[in-house]
Amino acid sequence: MSYSTLGGSQSTISSDNVPGGLDKLRMHHTQALVNAVSAALYPDAIDTAQLYGALVELRRHLESPLAAMHAHPVTETNAAEVTEHILLCWVCARASQADAQNYSLETTVETADRRFDKYAGIPEQSVSETIQCVSYLATMGVGVAAVAQTSIPASLVLLLSFAECPDVYTSAFRTLAKLCTKHSVRRAQADGRWESESGRHAVLDAFTRAQTALRLRNRFDSVATCLFALVSELASAHYAYKLTPQSTKAADRSTPQRVDRAERAVTSALAFTNALVEAHSSADGRLRMRQELLDTALHRSLTLLDGPEFESSRIRMEIRHFRRAYADDIRARDPQPAS
Protein backbone atom coordinates (compact mmCIF):
# COMPACT_ATOMS: atom_id res chain seq x y z
CA MET A 1 0.00 0.00 0.00
CA SER A 2 1.26 3.47 -0.85
CA TYR A 3 0.09 6.57 0.91
CA SER A 4 0.02 10.27 0.17
CA THR A 5 2.91 12.17 1.73
CA LEU A 6 2.75 14.91 4.31
CA GLY A 7 4.96 17.22 2.26
CA GLY A 8 6.02 20.62 3.46
CA SER A 9 5.82 19.86 7.16
CA GLN A 10 8.59 20.03 9.74
CA SER A 11 8.58 18.46 13.17
CA THR A 12 10.29 21.44 14.87
CA ILE A 13 7.81 23.48 16.93
CA SER A 14 8.53 27.14 17.52
CA SER A 15 7.20 28.82 20.67
CA ASP A 16 5.29 31.42 18.61
CA ASN A 17 3.33 28.76 16.69
CA VAL A 18 2.22 26.27 19.33
CA PRO A 19 -1.25 25.57 17.87
CA GLY A 20 0.22 24.86 14.43
CA GLY A 21 2.90 22.72 16.02
CA LEU A 22 0.32 20.67 17.88
CA ASP A 23 -1.58 20.15 14.64
CA LYS A 24 1.59 18.87 12.99
CA LEU A 25 2.34 16.56 15.89
CA ARG A 26 -1.14 15.07 15.75
CA MET A 27 -0.94 14.74 11.97
CA HIS A 28 2.33 12.80 12.18
CA HIS A 29 1.00 10.72 15.08
CA THR A 30 -2.06 9.74 13.03
CA GLN A 31 0.16 8.74 10.12
CA ALA A 32 2.41 6.73 12.42
CA LEU A 33 -0.61 4.78 13.69
CA VAL A 34 -1.79 4.17 10.12
CA ASN A 35 1.70 2.97 9.20
CA ALA A 36 1.67 0.57 12.17
CA VAL A 37 -1.56 -1.01 10.94
CA SER A 38 -0.23 -1.21 7.40
CA ALA A 39 3.08 -2.74 8.51
CA ALA A 40 1.21 -5.53 10.32
CA LEU A 41 -0.40 -6.53 7.00
CA TYR A 42 2.82 -6.92 5.00
CA PRO A 43 4.18 -10.30 6.25
CA ASP A 44 3.02 -13.50 4.56
CA ALA A 45 1.86 -14.68 7.98
CA ILE A 46 0.02 -11.81 9.66
CA ASP A 47 0.72 -11.37 13.37
CA THR A 48 -2.91 -11.05 14.43
CA ALA A 49 -2.02 -9.83 17.93
CA GLN A 50 0.15 -7.05 16.48
CA LEU A 51 -2.57 -6.09 14.01
CA TYR A 52 -5.25 -6.00 16.70
CA GLY A 53 -3.09 -3.83 18.95
CA ALA A 54 -2.38 -1.39 16.11
CA LEU A 55 -6.09 -1.18 15.21
CA VAL A 56 -7.07 -0.51 18.83
CA GLU A 57 -4.53 2.33 19.03
CA LEU A 58 -5.79 3.84 15.77
CA ARG A 59 -9.43 3.56 16.86
CA ARG A 60 -8.70 5.19 20.24
CA HIS A 61 -6.88 7.99 18.46
CA LEU A 62 -9.72 8.61 16.00
CA GLU A 63 -12.43 8.57 18.68
CA SER A 64 -10.62 11.23 20.70
CA PRO A 65 -12.49 14.57 20.88
CA LEU A 66 -9.35 16.23 19.55
CA ALA A 67 -9.36 14.12 16.38
CA ALA A 68 -11.90 16.23 14.49
CA MET A 69 -10.35 19.50 15.73
CA HIS A 70 -6.86 18.62 14.49
CA ALA A 71 -7.75 16.44 11.52
CA HIS A 72 -5.71 16.42 8.33
CA PRO A 73 -7.23 15.27 5.01
CA VAL A 74 -4.13 13.36 3.91
CA THR A 75 -3.77 11.25 7.06
CA GLU A 76 -7.53 10.66 7.24
CA THR A 77 -7.58 9.49 3.64
CA ASN A 78 -4.65 7.17 4.34
CA ALA A 79 -6.52 5.76 7.35
CA ALA A 80 -9.60 5.20 5.18
CA GLU A 81 -7.47 3.38 2.60
CA VAL A 82 -5.92 0.94 5.08
CA THR A 83 -9.30 0.15 6.67
CA GLU A 84 -10.79 -0.34 3.21
CA HIS A 85 -7.95 -2.76 2.39
CA ILE A 86 -8.53 -4.85 5.53
CA LEU A 87 -12.30 -5.13 5.08
CA LEU A 88 -12.15 -5.94 1.37
CA CYS A 89 -9.42 -8.56 1.76
CA TRP A 90 -11.13 -10.14 4.79
CA VAL A 91 -14.42 -10.49 2.92
CA CYS A 92 -12.62 -11.93 -0.13
CA ALA A 93 -10.72 -14.35 2.13
CA ARG A 94 -13.91 -15.52 3.85
CA ALA A 95 -15.64 -15.95 0.50
CA SER A 96 -12.70 -17.96 -0.86
CA GLN A 97 -12.59 -20.10 2.27
CA ALA A 98 -16.34 -20.73 2.14
CA ASP A 99 -16.09 -21.76 -1.50
CA ALA A 100 -13.10 -24.03 -0.86
CA GLN A 101 -14.68 -25.69 2.17
CA ASN A 102 -18.22 -25.91 0.84
CA TYR A 103 -19.39 -23.18 3.25
CA SER A 104 -17.73 -24.61 6.35
CA LEU A 105 -15.39 -22.15 8.04
CA GLU A 106 -14.31 -24.26 10.99
CA THR A 107 -10.69 -24.34 9.81
CA THR A 108 -8.55 -22.38 7.37
CA VAL A 109 -7.49 -24.18 4.21
CA GLU A 110 -5.29 -23.28 1.26
CA THR A 111 -7.37 -21.98 -1.65
CA ALA A 112 -6.59 -22.38 -5.35
CA ASP A 113 -4.95 -18.98 -5.96
CA ARG A 114 -3.91 -18.34 -2.30
CA ARG A 115 -4.31 -14.63 -2.98
CA PHE A 116 -6.29 -13.84 0.17
CA ASP A 117 -5.36 -16.80 2.36
CA LYS A 118 -3.27 -14.78 4.80
CA TYR A 119 -6.24 -12.53 5.60
CA ALA A 120 -8.49 -15.48 6.50
CA GLY A 121 -6.89 -15.75 9.93
CA ILE A 122 -7.69 -12.17 10.96
CA PRO A 123 -10.06 -12.55 13.93
CA GLU A 124 -13.46 -10.90 13.89
CA GLN A 125 -12.46 -8.82 16.89
CA SER A 126 -9.95 -7.01 14.62
CA VAL A 127 -12.59 -6.62 11.93
CA SER A 128 -14.88 -4.95 14.47
CA GLU A 129 -12.10 -2.50 15.43
CA THR A 130 -11.52 -1.75 11.73
CA ILE A 131 -15.20 -0.95 11.19
CA GLN A 132 -15.22 1.34 14.23
CA CYS A 133 -12.30 3.25 12.70
CA VAL A 134 -14.37 3.73 9.54
CA SER A 135 -17.29 4.98 11.63
CA TYR A 136 -15.18 7.73 13.20
CA LEU A 137 -13.60 8.66 9.85
CA ALA A 138 -17.05 9.11 8.31
CA THR A 139 -17.84 11.95 10.70
CA MET A 140 -14.45 13.65 10.39
CA GLY A 141 -12.98 15.58 7.47
CA VAL A 142 -13.01 12.50 5.24
CA GLY A 143 -16.77 12.59 5.51
CA VAL A 144 -19.55 10.33 4.38
CA ALA A 145 -19.06 11.17 0.70
CA ALA A 146 -15.42 10.06 0.66
CA VAL A 147 -16.13 6.79 2.49
CA ALA A 148 -19.12 6.18 0.21
CA GLN A 149 -16.88 6.31 -2.85
CA THR A 150 -14.75 3.39 -1.61
CA SER A 151 -15.49 -0.34 -1.47
CA ILE A 152 -16.23 -0.04 2.26
CA PRO A 153 -20.06 -0.01 2.00
CA ALA A 154 -19.98 -3.15 -0.17
CA SER A 155 -17.60 -4.88 2.25
CA LEU A 156 -19.83 -4.02 5.22
CA VAL A 157 -22.86 -5.51 3.48
CA LEU A 158 -21.05 -8.64 2.30
CA LEU A 159 -19.48 -9.43 5.67
CA LEU A 160 -23.00 -9.81 7.11
CA SER A 161 -23.06 -13.15 5.29
CA PHE A 162 -19.66 -14.32 6.59
CA ALA A 163 -19.22 -12.90 10.10
CA GLU A 164 -20.36 -14.76 13.21
CA CYS A 165 -19.47 -12.40 16.06
CA PRO A 166 -22.27 -10.11 17.34
CA ASP A 167 -19.75 -7.30 17.87
CA VAL A 168 -18.95 -7.28 14.14
CA TYR A 169 -22.66 -7.03 13.33
CA THR A 170 -23.06 -4.19 15.82
CA SER A 171 -20.16 -2.21 14.33
CA ALA A 172 -21.29 -2.88 10.75
CA PHE A 173 -24.91 -1.87 11.31
CA ARG A 174 -23.94 1.27 13.23
CA THR A 175 -21.57 2.35 10.48
CA LEU A 176 -24.10 1.63 7.72
CA ALA A 177 -26.65 3.69 9.65
CA LYS A 178 -24.14 6.52 9.97
CA LEU A 179 -23.50 6.43 6.22
CA CYS A 180 -27.16 6.97 5.37
CA THR A 181 -28.25 9.36 8.10
CA LYS A 182 -28.36 13.13 7.84
CA HIS A 183 -26.51 13.45 11.16
CA SER A 184 -23.35 12.49 9.26
CA VAL A 185 -23.38 15.63 7.08
CA ARG A 186 -20.27 17.72 7.69
CA ARG A 187 -20.31 19.97 4.61
CA ALA A 188 -23.24 21.58 2.85
CA GLN A 189 -22.78 19.67 -0.38
CA ALA A 190 -20.49 17.10 -1.95
CA ASP A 191 -20.34 16.71 -5.73
CA GLY A 192 -23.57 18.62 -6.12
CA ARG A 193 -25.69 16.71 -3.62
CA TRP A 194 -25.98 16.29 0.13
CA GLU A 195 -23.49 13.95 1.75
CA SER A 196 -26.32 11.93 3.27
CA GLU A 197 -27.57 11.32 -0.25
CA SER A 198 -24.12 10.09 -1.27
CA GLY A 199 -24.08 7.71 1.69
CA ARG A 200 -27.62 6.45 1.10
CA HIS A 201 -26.99 5.76 -2.58
CA ALA A 202 -23.74 3.96 -1.75
CA VAL A 203 -25.45 1.76 0.85
CA LEU A 204 -28.33 0.87 -1.48
CA ASP A 205 -25.89 0.16 -4.30
CA ALA A 206 -23.88 -2.09 -1.95
CA PHE A 207 -26.98 -4.15 -1.17
CA THR A 208 -27.80 -4.42 -4.86
CA ARG A 209 -24.26 -5.64 -5.62
CA ALA A 210 -24.46 -8.15 -2.76
CA GLN A 211 -27.76 -9.43 -4.13
CA THR A 212 -26.06 -10.21 -7.43
CA ALA A 213 -22.92 -11.68 -5.87
CA LEU A 214 -24.78 -13.90 -3.39
CA ARG A 215 -27.76 -14.59 -5.70
CA LEU A 216 -30.31 -13.35 -3.20
CA ARG A 217 -34.02 -13.08 -3.92
CA ASN A 218 -34.26 -9.74 -2.09
CA ARG A 219 -31.29 -7.41 -1.72
CA PHE A 220 -31.99 -7.08 2.03
CA ASP A 221 -32.10 -10.82 2.66
CA SER A 222 -28.64 -10.73 4.23
CA VAL A 223 -29.78 -8.17 6.83
CA ALA A 224 -32.99 -10.06 7.56
CA THR A 225 -31.26 -13.44 7.81
CA CYS A 226 -28.57 -12.06 10.10
CA LEU A 227 -31.17 -10.31 12.27
CA PHE A 228 -33.41 -13.39 12.51
CA ALA A 229 -30.47 -15.57 13.59
CA LEU A 230 -29.55 -13.05 16.30
CA VAL A 231 -33.14 -12.70 17.49
CA SER A 232 -33.62 -16.47 17.63
CA GLU A 233 -30.43 -16.89 19.65
CA LEU A 234 -31.41 -14.01 21.91
CA ALA A 235 -34.90 -15.41 22.56
CA SER A 236 -33.43 -18.85 23.34
CA ALA A 237 -30.86 -17.35 25.71
CA HIS A 238 -33.55 -15.35 27.52
CA TYR A 239 -35.73 -18.44 27.90
CA ALA A 240 -32.88 -20.65 29.09
CA TYR A 241 -31.70 -18.03 31.57
CA LYS A 242 -35.23 -17.69 32.97
CA LEU A 243 -35.31 -21.45 33.67
CA THR A 244 -31.89 -21.43 35.33
CA PRO A 245 -32.02 -21.90 39.12
CA GLN A 246 -31.34 -18.74 41.11
CA SER A 247 -28.30 -20.29 42.77
CA THR A 248 -26.72 -20.94 39.36
CA LYS A 249 -27.52 -17.48 38.00
CA ALA A 250 -25.26 -15.82 40.57
CA ALA A 251 -22.23 -17.67 39.21
CA ASP A 252 -23.20 -17.45 35.54
CA ARG A 253 -21.61 -14.34 34.06
CA SER A 254 -21.22 -15.53 30.47
CA THR A 255 -24.94 -15.77 29.67
CA PRO A 256 -25.78 -12.14 30.60
CA GLN A 257 -22.75 -10.96 28.61
CA ARG A 258 -23.82 -13.03 25.59
CA VAL A 259 -27.37 -11.69 25.86
CA ASP A 260 -26.08 -8.10 26.13
CA ARG A 261 -23.90 -8.45 23.02
CA ALA A 262 -26.74 -10.00 21.04
CA GLU A 263 -29.14 -7.25 22.19
CA ARG A 264 -26.70 -4.57 21.02
CA ALA A 265 -26.43 -6.25 17.61
CA VAL A 266 -30.22 -6.56 17.24
CA THR A 267 -30.76 -2.95 18.34
CA SER A 268 -28.12 -1.75 15.85
CA ALA A 269 -29.75 -3.71 13.02
CA LEU A 270 -33.18 -2.22 13.77
CA ALA A 271 -31.69 1.27 14.11
CA PHE A 272 -30.03 0.86 10.72
CA THR A 273 -33.35 -0.23 9.22
CA ASN A 274 -35.01 2.92 10.56
CA ALA A 275 -32.14 5.12 9.37
CA LEU A 276 -32.23 3.64 5.87
CA VAL A 277 -35.98 4.20 5.59
CA GLU A 278 -35.83 7.75 6.93
CA ALA A 279 -33.03 8.70 4.55
CA HIS A 280 -35.77 8.89 1.88
CA SER A 281 -37.36 12.33 1.74
CA SER A 282 -40.84 11.38 0.52
CA ALA A 283 -43.53 9.28 2.21
CA ASP A 284 -43.85 7.18 -0.96
CA GLY A 285 -40.12 6.48 -0.97
CA ARG A 286 -40.15 5.46 2.69
CA LEU A 287 -43.17 3.20 2.18
CA ARG A 288 -41.54 1.46 -0.78
CA MET A 289 -38.39 0.88 1.26
CA ARG A 290 -40.36 -0.56 4.20
CA GLN A 291 -42.30 -2.87 1.90
CA GLU A 292 -39.06 -4.12 0.36
CA LEU A 293 -37.58 -4.71 3.82
CA LEU A 294 -40.70 -6.50 5.06
CA ASP A 295 -40.58 -8.82 2.04
CA THR A 296 -37.81 -10.66 3.91
CA ALA A 297 -37.49 -12.50 7.22
CA LEU A 298 -37.64 -9.10 8.96
CA HIS A 299 -41.34 -9.52 9.78
CA ARG A 300 -40.56 -12.84 11.52
CA SER A 301 -37.96 -11.08 13.68
CA LEU A 302 -40.43 -8.36 14.61
CA THR A 303 -42.95 -11.03 15.64
CA LEU A 304 -40.41 -12.79 17.86
CA LEU A 305 -39.41 -9.49 19.44
CA ASP A 306 -42.97 -8.84 20.57
CA GLY A 307 -42.27 -11.19 23.50
CA PRO A 308 -42.54 -9.78 27.05
CA GLU A 309 -38.81 -10.22 27.72
CA PHE A 310 -38.07 -7.33 25.35
CA GLU A 311 -40.67 -4.93 26.74
CA SER A 312 -38.21 -2.62 28.53
CA SER A 313 -35.30 -2.88 26.08
CA ARG A 314 -34.06 -0.47 23.43
CA ILE A 315 -35.07 -3.11 20.91
CA ARG A 316 -38.74 -2.44 21.63
CA MET A 317 -38.13 1.33 21.26
CA GLU A 318 -36.74 0.81 17.74
CA ILE A 319 -39.68 -1.43 16.80
CA ARG A 320 -42.19 1.13 18.08
CA HIS A 321 -40.38 3.80 16.08
CA PHE A 322 -40.56 1.66 12.93
CA ARG A 323 -44.30 0.97 13.30
CA ARG A 324 -45.23 4.51 14.34
CA ALA A 325 -43.37 6.05 11.41
CA TYR A 326 -44.91 3.45 9.08
CA ALA A 327 -48.41 4.47 10.20
CA ASP A 328 -47.55 8.18 9.87
CA ASP A 329 -46.33 7.70 6.29
CA ILE A 330 -49.49 5.78 5.34
CA ARG A 331 -51.62 8.62 6.72
CA ALA A 332 -49.44 11.20 4.93
CA ARG A 333 -49.89 9.44 1.59
CA ASP A 334 -53.61 8.69 2.04
CA PRO A 335 -54.98 11.40 4.33
CA GLN A 336 -58.43 10.72 5.75
CA PRO A 337 -61.09 13.13 4.50
CA ALA A 338 -62.39 15.56 7.08
CA SER A 339 -65.71 14.44 8.54
Steps between C-alpha positions, in 0.01 A plus 500: 500500500626847415383810676493870426789690656484774758721731295606840620480424870777517758499343843671798670252704706572866559367668815309760294304234308389251764153430354647429156768286659242295686310448176817372335575269790152351486520467122827306521367292790194402295722400209725299730198305627382439143849380408497260797177342377633480146831347611313221681339400168822461300636162625384180331384382842316787668570544871137532606589622850717778355228596253232509769716717725571744216129521410402567862754784520374651174136472609573663838682780322216562254229496768681766702313834518814666367499289183246711311655827624849412376411282203704498181348385168810309390536289815124441518495383140793268570313359801192444283713318242655256748162421659351451154784258418442291814123472455515419129773238539329342803171465313680356195690258726181383672327457165794299364511286813125437487525397136799273564342334803146478367383773741666357810734746669608289795862492382714696256606320184720590205292630209578460130664840439604564866460871432302579815593204719709702744203725580275205590660473843420858603263462797160665496600708800751681273236539231271667754778745596558575130132580446498729804792691347293548184208625709711775657658593165155545346421784739839670469647693208497192277124509527222274387549584132864389496429173683201439272724513194713208624426127514426530873117503474508186283738327742277586797197351326681187382657421837148462644494166318840383630544642851386314811589736785220729628752781553580502127129525419460784749790698351387433142138601556597814692737608225247428224245706693751783532564491125134554415391739773489877474685532832816404310497814282811709561496725192207661324546309177729243343515461122177691461288309750471458875749266662217298652375439148845377398504262796146374441563431132825320583329280760212411267744429218701275735190294578418473131854378424480249786170372363670422170814353656314278748202431269245624750129527428476834683797733537430533875489126563846509657386756760179311573673162525769638729240675717276192524794282608592752771141535619452123514819458702402788726151360565647156578757650737231700681282191538785279619618762748147534640492124570842502666487453879568816699804345666658435159420846364726666757803315364403522133659811352539381141128476420416863593803618301393293198145634527629859527718465189216345302260775615744768383527332159121469463446861610764620251337304217157649575649849534666459161168391350334815634787720381491352150125556472515855634780595262226519233341844486152405378231290669468290183873430499497398866198274449663326204815442704303356794306269270824375346648441846188321624512268198777316687532316831485840674130458582578168674760676716253772593248233603754324722600830658144565613570265793473641855873456567574789263240740639746731679791474255624741235399236248133567572561877463639448148206276406249756628681767300482286185126431537407854604686654207346240267150602612586871467622452142184308405287784638718758321455324166128425545363771729155432642234741375370743758168388646 
